[in-house]
């Protein structure tokens, strides 16, 4: 599977802290919502970030599992998406490492969640951009260009809209559109 586009830029961003990422991943793994834990030992930081991003994206939108995602995980994921999508140059200073809980685990302080579109996708994310384009009707290549990803990513999202969200996504003369 291809690496999430923009990971290189993210790990070089001002404020990127591998220890904070590992603390957030520990919270995510501890929440027992993933099929398999995200590994953080003996792996390049780019691979750790990629695995973290894909783990969050693998959780079904609107599900009970999504509601169990720790707030610090959501905040860090959203910050990463902002950097990858060029909405921010550096990472949020609202994520502060080093504070300790009584049991010795690092505590990551965070601020609020981001808005979601009518299908439950984070506004400004690749998923939301795909949604917007499918509402208007467009071909797959235009979507791929707009989000800077692959045709497989777009097709996977269309499959998600059909199977998980129960939407009708039709294609006519290479134009894909969400039908009401």
Secondary structure, DSSP 8 states (H G I E B T S, - for coil): ----TTHHHHHHSTT--HHHHHHHHHHHHHTT-SSS----SSS-HHHHHHHHHHHHHTS-TTSHHHHTS-HHHHHHHHHHHHHHTTS-SS--TT----EE-TTS-EE--------B-TTS-BTTSHHHHHHHHHHH-B-HHHHHHHHTS-HHHHHHHHHHHHHTS--EEEEETTEEEEE-
